[in-house]
Amino acid sequence: MRWLKENKYHNKKVTVDGLTFDSIKEANRWQELRLMERAGKITGLSRQLRIEIVPKTKLHRARHYVADFVYFDKEQGKTIYEDVKGYKKGLAYQMFSLKRDILYWRHGIEVTEV
């Protein structure tokens, strides 16, 4: 018998516009952002942008932060980095918080939680 592996965050992967998202909440946000892009409120919408926060050394591998969505908000006049969060507790959220803080310290990039 083969057991189905349950997702550790209990979220359900979903496909929208031929793209697979880690959660329904993330897929819904993608659809909202696509509408905003079509309306001309934002430009340059991309997803899963990987940013190095700690470089590779002889002893350690590089560490990265992966932004769920990145786009330029015309109204605010700046690039927005978004991370969709459903559960804001536990070790996974602590790791996200640490990476977010390092990203700001190293690159001056603020991450918006949705």
Number of C-alpha atoms within 10 A of each C-alpha: 3 4 5 6 6 9 10 6 11 9 14 12 14 16 12 12 8 7 9 12 19 16 18 16 17 21 20 14 16 22 13 11 20 16 13 15 17 10 10 11 15 22 18 11 17 15 16 14 13 12 13 14 20 16 10 11 8 5 6 9 10 11 13 15 17 18 20 21 21 20 18 18 18 12 8 10 9 11 17 18 20 20 18 18 15 15 11 11 8 8 9 12 14 12 11 16 14 11 18 21 17 16 20 13 12 12 12 10 15 15 18 14 11 11
